[in-house]
């Protein structure tokens, strides 16, 4: 079988990490859908032309991130909770060579703590908000390179228990965790894109020079009743951002 393996990722990455990225892309672009059983490690190792041990390491990373679910005696499946369309649709990252191919970036939680509610978050949450909130700092990576640095502010007391969770084991998407652990469904979100200057923290995490230009995304996410649940501020490397809009009726 012809190998699907490509080398358009950072050459400094170990082979299993490159495989993780490419398998993750196949999940994101819908080749393997939620609930589907994916090919065996032996078959995938043959398809990509790599050692079985290397493929096992790549698959383990996807399982650890919550993208895949191993069922003893049955096989490995795309995990259902992380890929419900109504949760995944708010985050769109695409392959650099083909904007029609979505990818799932890695997620690295840097910190989770209780902090005073910032002015912008308070404005989004409204007057009924508490004086404190839960703040997450997270970096998103693709092929080992940082794409986005996120500051995520969540309501208290709704997310009080988040402070005691092992967030490193939650996988690359937060909204499935909100639903599974707290019964909170994010049903709509508003993203606003602008450009600004990196902060000291975002410059460090994105490997940019101090005061470098960055793309800035502010997100306000709501539950089905319209209550604001999350305020998020994201800094991204500007050379990685593209804006595309399609106008008019499209073929079915």
Buried (B, 14 or more C-beta within 10 A) or exposed (E): EEEEEEEEBEEEBEBBBBBBBBBBBBBBBEEBEBEEEBEBBEEBBBBBEBEEEBBBBBBBBBBEBBBBBEEEEEBBBBBEBBBBEEBBEBBEBBBEEEEEBBBBBBBBBBEBEEEEBBEEBBBBBEEEBEEEBBBBBBBBBBBBBBBBBBBBBBBBEBBEEBEEBEBEEBBBBBBBBBBEEBEBBBBEBEBEEEEEBBBEEBBBBBEBEEEBBBBBBBBBBBBEEEEBBBBBBBBBBBEBBEEEEEEEEEEE
